[in-house]
Amino acid sequence: VSKSFRSLINSPELCKTRSLLARTESCLYVWFQFQNDENTHWFTLYRNPYQTVDDNSQTNNLGGYKLVPIPSLDSPPSAMSGVAAVGSDIYAIGGSIDGVSSSSVFVMDTHYHTWCKAPSMHVARVSPSASVLDGKIYVTSGGGWGKLDNTNWMEVFDTKTRTWEFMPSPGSESFDYENMALEGSIY
């Protein structure tokens, strides 16, 4: 494919036009981190329209789909991050860099398979829990026992203003929570 054709296909104008015309495809991204490997590996699940599915075949358990590595996608430098998707962006939040907890946040643009740095959290968190509600990312846990209290137990990232703020405490003594968004509420 020529460079000019490739740049047209990858242009922001075409992405915006396709989105306005509701002509975008859903795409599943898969993130693997293998034991004893600090790097993360990203794949996308593609449908192979030319593949026939044989019910007796044991070689194709994905039913016409295949996992394809994204070789051009360098992973963000942290391991055990919380991950959240907002629109066409995937956020890798917190984690561990060389064994030290991190407050870093990276955003993957799924149109171009590129990472960029976002504003960092106020608290470093390893393996945080992240949920999305109304374009905001709610992050809990991962601070370790004794490091989280009623002032910093949960942070919220507003993806529009690109700012972090703390949430008020639920009044409990324990602050190592997981969270989940469901039907317009965070639990």
C-alpha positions in Angstrom: 0.0 0.0 0.0 1.3 3.4 -0.9 2.3 5.8 1.9 -0.3 8.4 0.7 -3.1 5.8 0.8 -2.0 4.6 4.2 -1.9 8.2 5.5 -5.4 8.8 4.1 -6.8 5.6 5.8 -5.2 6.7 9.1 -6.2 10.3 8.9 -8.1 11.9 11.8 -10.6 13.4 9.3 -11.6 9.9 8.0 -11.9 8.6 11.6 -14.1 11.5 12.5 -16.3 11.1 9.4 -16.7 7.4 9.9 -17.7 8.0 13.5 -20.3 10.7 12.5 -21.7 8.2 9.9 -21.8 5.4 12.5 -19.4 3.3 10.3 -16.9 2.3 12.9 -16.2 -1.3 13.9 -16.0 -2.5 17.4 -12.6 -4.1 18.2 -11.6 -6.1 21.2 -8.1 -5.4 22.6 -6.4 -8.1 24.8 -3.6 -7.3 27.2 -1.3 -10.1 28.4 1.4 -10.0 30.9 3.4 -13.2 31.1 4.9 -14.5 34.3 8.5 -13.2 34.8 8.1 -10.7 32.0 7.8 -7.0 33.0 6.5 -6.1 29.5 2.9 -6.3 28.5 1.8 -7.6 25.2 -1.2 -6.2 23.2 -3.4 -8.1 20.8 -6.6 -7.4 18.9 -9.2 -9.9 18.0 -9.9 -9.9 14.2 -12.6 -11.7 12.4 -11.3 -13.7 9.4 -14.1 -13.5 6.9 -12.5 -16.1 4.6 -12.0 -18.8 7.2 -14.5 -21.7 7.3 -15.3 -23.1 10.7 -15.2 -26.8 11.0 -17.1 -28.1 14.0 -14.7 -31.1 14.3 -11.6 -28.9 14.1 -9.6 -28.7 17.3 -7.2 -26.1 15.8 -9.7 -23.2 15.7 -11.4 -22.6 19.0 -12.1 -18.9 18.2 -14.8 -19.6 15.6 -13.3 -17.6 12.7 -11.5 -15.1 14.9 -7.8 -14.8 15.6 -5.7 -12.9 18.0 -3.2 -10.7 16.2 -0.3 -9.1 18.0 0.1 -5.3 17.7 3.8 -5.1 17.0 4.0 -1.4 16.6 2.5 -0.8 20.1 5.1 -0.2 22.7 3.7 -1.0 26.1 3.7 1.7 28.8 6.5 1.2 31.3 4.4 -0.1 34.2 3.3 -3.6 35.0 0.0 -4.6 36.9 -1.8 -1.5 35.8 -5.5 -0.9 36.1 -7.0 -0.6 32.7 -10.1 1.4 31.6 -11.5 2.2 28.2 -13.2 5.5 27.4 -14.4 5.9 23.8 -11.5 4.9 21.6 -8.9 5.4 24.3 -7.5 2.8 26.6 -6.0 4.0 29.9 -3.2 2.1 31.7 -3.3 3.4 35.3 -0.7 3.1 38.0 1.1 -0.2 38.4 4.7 -1.0 39.2 7.9 0.3 37.5 11.0 -1.7 38.5 9.1 -3.0 41.6 8.0 0.5 42.8 4.4 1.6 42.8 3.5 4.2 40.2 1.1 7.0 39.9 1.7 7.3 36.1 -1.2 7.1 33.6 -0.8 6.3 29.9 -3.4 6.5 27.1 -3.5 4.3 24.0 -5.1 5.9 21.0 -6.7 2.7 19.4 -7.0 4.4 16.0 -3.2 4.9 15.6 -1.9 2.3 18.2 0.2 4.9 20.0 0.7 5.7 23.7 0.9 9.1 25.3 1.3 10.2 28.9 -1.7 11.6 30.7 -1.7 13.5 34.0 -0.5 11.3 36.9 -2.7 10.3 39.9 -2.0 11.9 43.2 -1.3 8.5 44.9 0.9 5.7 43.5 -1.1 2.5 43.2 -0.1 -1.1 42.3 -2.9 -3.2 40.7 -5.6 -0.6 41.1 -9.2 -1.2 40.4 -10.6 1.1 37.6 -14.2 1.7 36.4 -15.7 4.1 34.0 -18.9 6.1 34.4 -19.9 9.1 32.3 -16.5 9.7 30.9 -14.8 9.6 34.3 -12.4 6.9 35.5 -12.8 5.9 39.2 -9.7 4.3 40.7 -9.5 2.6 44.1 -7.2 0.1 45.8 -3.6 -0.6 45.0 -2.1 1.7 47.6 -1.2 -1.0 50.0 -2.4 -1.4 53.6 -1.6 1.7 55.7 -1.0 3.9 52.7 -4.7 4.7 51.9 -6.9 6.6 54.3 -10.2 8.5 54.2 -8.6 11.3 52.2 -7.1 9.4 49.3 -8.9 6.0 49.1 -10.4 6.8 45.7 -9.4 9.2 42.8 -11.5 10.2 39.9 -10.0 11.2 36.5 -12.2 13.5 34.3 -11.2 12.6 30.7 -12.6 15.9 29.4 -10.8 18.3 31.8 -7.9 15.8 32.2 -7.8 16.4 36.0 -7.7 14.2 39.1 -9.6 14.7 42.3 -10.2 12.7 45.4 -13.6 11.3 46.4 -15.1 11.6 49.9 -14.6 8.7 52.1 -17.5 6.2 52.6 -16.8 6.3 56.3 -15.2 2.9 56.7 -12.0 1.9 58.5 -10.7 -0.2 55.6 -9.7 1.5 52.3 -8.5 -1.3 50.0 -11.6 -1.5 47.8 -12.3 -2.8 44.4 -14.9 -0.9 42.3 -17.3 -1.6 39.5 -19.6 0.6 37.4 -23.1 -0.7 37.0 -26.3 0.9 35.8 -25.1 4.5 36.4 -23.5 3.9 39.8 -20.1 3.0 41.2 -20.1 0.1 43.6 
